[in-house]
Amino acid sequence: MRLLTHNMLASNVRGATTGYPLKLEASNWCTKEVELNADFIRGLLPKIDWRALVATTRALGLPDLLPDEQPPEEEIFAKGAADVEGSAIRRIHHALLEIHVQQGSLTCPDTNRSFPIDKGIPNMMLHEDEV
């Protein structure tokens, strides 16, 4: 499961008010290189909950990957930034698309219901009494 997916998921368990953001606990994760597409990142950024993304990278033990505040677009999309190792767009791309959680769980902040992640796939199925 990519962190992009995590950033979009919410719990629909009965009793959850927002069900977001889900707390990620990863027992196994890896990185897989993906070609950077600046236009894709540009279209995606307005949909991303920055604070949730930062909290998730820190929970994975990557405290310096992303800054507390989202960098300004001028910095992210500056001419040639995509070619510079360690640039804002490269770090955002890495966080959203190259980090893959293989095993772990997602926990609803409202109900503490845990959803397993197995082989990179989050199982968000609810039991009959949770609907």
Phi and psi in degrees as GROMACS dihedral restraints (atoms count N, CA, C in turn):
[ dihedral_restraints ]
;  ai    aj    ak    al  type     phi  dphi    fc
    3     4     5     6     1   -77.0    20    10
    4     5     6     7     1   157.6    20    10
    6     7     8     9     1   -68.1    20    10
    7     8     9    10     1   -23.1    20    10
    9    10    11    12     1   -59.2    20    10
   10    11    12    13     1   -45.6    20    10
   12    13    14    15     1   -62.3    20    10
   13    14    15    16     1   -46.8    20    10
   15    16    17    18     1   -55.9    20    10
   16    17    18    19     1   -41.1    20    10
   18    19    20    21     1   -65.5    20    10
   19    20    21    22     1   -20.8    20    10
   21    22    23    24     1   -99.0    20    10
   22    23    24    25     1   -15.4    20    10
   24    25    26    27     1   -81.2    20    10
   25    26    27    28     1   146.5    20    10
   27    28    29    30     1  -142.3    20    10
   28    29    30    31     1   156.3    20    10
   30    31    32    33     1   -88.1    20    10
   31    32    33    34     1   136.9    20    10
   33    34    35    36     1  -110.5    20    10
   34    35    36    37     1    22.8    20    10
   36    37    38    39     1   -64.4    20    10
   37    38    39    40     1   139.4    20    10
   39    40    41    42     1   -54.6    20    10
   40    41    42    43     1   132.8    20    10
   42    43    44    45     1    98.5    20    10
   43    44    45    46     1   -12.6    20    10
   45    46    47    48     1   -79.2    20    10
   46    47    48    49     1   129.7    20    10
   48    49    50    51     1   -82.2    20    10
   49    50    51    52     1   -50.1    20    10
   51    52    53    54     1  -115.9    20    10
   52    53    54    55     1   -36.9    20    10
   54    55    56    57     1    66.9    20    10
   55    56    57    58     1    20.9    20    10
   57    58    59    60     1  -146.8    20    10
   58    59    60    61     1   147.4    20    10
   60    61    62    63     1   -78.2    20    10
   61    62    63    64     1   147.7    20    10
   63    64    65    66     1   -72.1    20    10
   64    65    66    67     1   135.9    20    10
   66    67    68    69     1   -77.9    20    10
   67    68    69    70     1   125.1    20    10
   69    70    71    72     1   -96.4    20    10
   70    71    72    73     1   127.9    20    10
   72    73    74    75     1  -122.5    20    10
   73    74    75    76     1   111.4    20    10
   75    76    77    78     1  -107.5    20    10
   76    77    78    79     1   123.5    20    10
   78    79    80    81     1   -93.3    20    10
   79    80    81    82     1   -17.5    20    10
   81    82    83    84     1  -152.9    20    10
   82    83    84    85     1   122.8    20    10
   84    85    86    87     1  -144.1    20    10
   85    86    87    88     1   159.8    20    10
   87    88    89    90     1  -145.6    20    10
   88    89    90    91     1   174.7    20    10
   90    91    92    93     1  -115.6    20    10
   91    92    93    94     1   141.9    20    10
   93    94    95    96     1  -131.3    20    10
   94    95    96    97     1   121.4    20    10
   96    97    98    99     1   -64.8    20    10
   97    98    99   100     1   134.1    20    10
   99   100   101   102     1  -133.2    20    10
  100   101   102   103     1   139.3    20    10
  102   103   104   105     1   -63.1    20    10
  103   104   105   106     1   133.7    20    10
  105   106   107   108     1   -75.3    20    10
  106   107   108   109     1   133.1    20    10
  108   109   110   111     1  -125.8    20    10
  109   110   111   112     1    99.9    20    10
  111   112   113   114     1   -60.4    20    10
  112   113   114   115     1   -37.8    20    10
  114   115   116   117     1   -65.4    20    10
  115   116   117   118     1   -37.7    20    10
  117   118   119   120     1   -63.5    20    10
  118   119   120   121     1   -46.2    20    10
  120   121   122   123     1   -62.0    20    10
  121   122   123   124     1   -42.0    20    10
  123   124   125   126     1   -60.1    20    10
  124   125   126   127     1   -43.2    20    10
  126   127   128   129     1   -72.5    20    10
  127   128   129   130     1   -26.5    20    10
  129   130   131   132     1   -83.2    20    10
  130   131   132   133     1   -35.8    20    10
  132   133   134   135     1   -53.2    20    10
  133   134   135   136     1   -41.3    20    10
  135   136   137   138     1   -63.4    20    10
  136   137   138   139     1   -19.6    20    10
  138   139   140   141     1   -91.9    20    10
  139   140   141   142     1    -8.4    20    10
  141   142   143   144     1   -88.8    20    10
  142   143   144   145     1   134.2    20    10
  144   145   146   147     1   -84.8    20    10
  145   146   147   148     1   100.4    20    10
  147   148   149   150     1   -58.8    20    10
  148   149   150   151     1   -46.4    20    10
  150   151   152   153     1   -61.4    20    10
  151   152   153   154     1   -40.2    20    10
  153   154   155   156     1   -65.3    20    10
  154   155   156   157     1   -40.2    20    10
  156   157   158   159     1   -64.0    20    10
  157   158   159   160     1   -44.8    20    10
  159   160   161   162     1   -62.8    20    10
  160   161   162   163     1   -45.3    20    10
  162   163   164   165     1   -60.4    20    10
  163   164   165   166     1   -37.9    20    10
  165   166   167   168     1   -68.8    20    10
  166   167   168   169     1   -43.8    20    10
  168   169   170   171     1   -63.4    20    10
  169   170   171   172     1   -35.7    20    10
  171   172   173   174     1   -69.6    20    10
  172   173   174   175     1   -37.3    20    10
  174   175   176   177     1   -63.6    20    10
  175   176   177   178     1   -26.3    20    10
  177   178   179   180     1   -83.9    20    10
  178   179   180   181     1    -1.5    20    10
  180   181   182   183     1    88.2    20    10
  181   182   183   184     1    25.0    20    10
  183   184   185   186     1  -118.4    20    10
  184   185   186   187     1    66.3    20    10
  186   187   188   189     1   -66.5    20    10
  187   188   189   190     1   -22.4    20    10
  189   190   191   192     1  -104.9    20    10
  190   191   192   193     1     5.4    20    10
  192   193   194   195     1   -66.7    20    10
  193   194   195   196     1   -45.6    20    10
  195   196   197   198     1  -126.7    20    10
  196   197   198   199     1   144.5    20    10
  198   199   200   201     1   -75.7    20    10
  199   200   201   202     1   162.2    20    10
  201   202   203   204     1   -57.2    20    10
  202   203   204   205     1   -42.0    20    10
  204   205   206   207     1  -105.9    20    10
  205   206   207   208     1   142.2    20    10
  207   208   209   210     1   -63.3    20    10
  208   209   210   211     1   130.8    20    10
  210   211   212   213     1   -62.8    20    10
  211   212   213   214     1   153.1    20    10
  213   214   215   216     1   -65.2    20    10
  214   215   216   217     1   150.5    20    10
  216   217   218   219     1   -56.4    20    10
  217   218   219   220     1   -34.3    20    10
  219   220   221   222     1   -59.7    20    10
  220   221   222   223     1   -35.8    20    10
  222   223   224   225     1   -77.0    20    10
  223   224   225   226     1   -43.9    20    10
  225   226   227   228     1   -62.7    20    10
  226   227   228   229     1   -45.7    20    10
  228   229   230   231     1  -106.5    20    10
  229   230   231   232     1    23.6    20    10
  231   232   233   234     1   -59.5    20    10
  232   233   234   235     1   146.5    20    10
  234   235   236   237     1   -56.9    20    10
  235   236   237   238     1   127.7    20    10
  237   238   239   240     1    83.5    20    10
  238   239   240   241     1    -4.2    20    10
  240   241   242   243     1   -61.7    20    10
  241   242   243   244     1   -35.5    20    10
  243   244   245   246     1   -64.1    20    10
  244   245   246   247     1   -20.7    20    10
  246   247   248   249     1   -90.3    20    10
  247   248   249   250     1    -6.2    20    10
  249   250   251   252     1   -99.3    20    10
  250   251   252   253     1   117.8    20    10
  252   253   254   255     1   -61.2    20    10
  253   254   255   256     1   130.8    20    10
  255   256   257   258     1    87.7    20    10
  256   257   258   259     1     1.2    20    10
  258   259   260   261     1   -69.3    20    10
  259   260   261   262     1   163.7    20    10
  261   262   263   264     1   -57.3    20    10
  262   263   264   265     1   -45.0    20    10
  264   265   266   267     1   -65.5    20    10
  265   266   267   268     1   -36.5    20    10
  267   268   269   270     1   -66.4    20    10
  268   269   270   271     1   -40.7    20    10
  270   271   272   273     1   -68.7    20    10
  271   272   273   274     1   -40.3    20    10
  273   274   275   276     1   -64.6    20    10
  274   275   276   277     1   -46.1    20    10
  276   277   278   279     1   -57.5    20    10
  277   278   279   280     1   -46.4    20    10
  279   280   281   282     1   -59.7    20    10
  280   281   282   283     1   -47.6    20    10
  282   283   284   285     1   -62.5    20    10
  283   284   285   286     1   -46.5    20    10
  285   286   287   288     1   -76.6    20    10
  286   287   288   289     1   -38.9    20    10
  288   289   290   291     1  -117.3    20    10
  289   290   291   292     1   -19.3    20    10
  291   292   293   294     1  -104.8    20    10
  292   293   294   295     1   -16.5    20    10
  294   295   296   297     1   -89.0    20    10
  295   296   297   298     1   124.1    20    10
  297   298   299   300     1  -121.8    20    10
  298   299   300   301     1   120.6    20    10
  300   301   302   303     1   -86.3    20    10
  301   302   303   304     1   121.2    20    10
  303   304   305   306     1   -91.8    20    10
  304   305   306   307     1   -43.9    20    10
  306   307   308   309     1  -136.6    20    10
  307   308   309   310     1   145.2    20    10
  309   310   311   312     1   155.4    20    10
  310   311   312   313     1  -150.9    20    10
  312   313   314   315     1  -154.1    20    10
  313   314   315   316     1   159.2    20    10
  315   316   317   318     1  -118.6    20    10
  316   317   318   319     1   133.0    20    10
  318   319   320   321     1  -119.6    20    10
  319   320   321   322     1   131.0    20    10
  321   322   323   324     1   -68.2    20    10
  322   323   324   325     1   129.8    20    10
  324   325   326   327     1   -71.0    20    10
  325   326   327   328     1   -20.6    20    10
  327   328   329   330     1   -91.6    20    10
  328   329   330   331     1   -37.3    20    10
  330   331   332   333     1  -115.9    20    10
  331   332   333   334     1    -9.0    20    10
  333   334   335   336     1    63.8    20    10
  334   335   336   337     1    15.3    20    10
  336   337   338   339     1   -67.6    20    10
  337   338   339   340     1   131.5    20    10
  339   340   341   342     1  -102.5    20    10
  340   341   342   343     1   136.2    20    10
  342   343   344   345     1  -116.7    20    10
  343   344   345   346     1   125.1    20    10
  345   346   347   348     1   -76.0    20    10
  346   347   348   349     1   151.1    20    10
  348   349   350   351     1  -116.3    20    10
  349   350   351   352     1   120.8    20    10
  351   352   353   354     1  -131.6    20    10
  352   353   354   355     1   126.4    20    10
  354   355   356   357     1    53.9    20    10
  355   356   357   358     1    36.8    20    10
  357   358   359   360     1    83.3    20    10
  358   359   360   361     1     3.4    20    10
  360   361   362   363     1  -114.8    20    10
  361   362   363   364     1   118.4    20    10
  363   364   365   366     1   -76.9    20    10
  364   365   366   367     1   132.6    20    10
  366   367   368   369     1   -99.8    20    10
  367   368   369   370     1   102.0    20    10
  369   370   371   372     1   -99.9    20    10
  370   371   372   373     1    14.1    20    10
  372   373   374   375     1   -63.5    20    10
  373   374   375   376     1   137.9    20    10
  375   376   377   378     1  -100.9    20    10
  376   377   378   379     1   150.2    20    10
  378   379   380   381     1   -76.6    20    10
  379   380   381   382     1   158.9    20    10
  381   382   383   384     1   -53.9    20    10
  382   383   384   385     1   -39.1    20    10
  384   385   386   387     1   -78.4    20    10
  385   386   387   388     1    -3.2    20    10
  387   388   389   390     1   -98.8    20    10
  388   389   390   391     1    -6.3    20    10
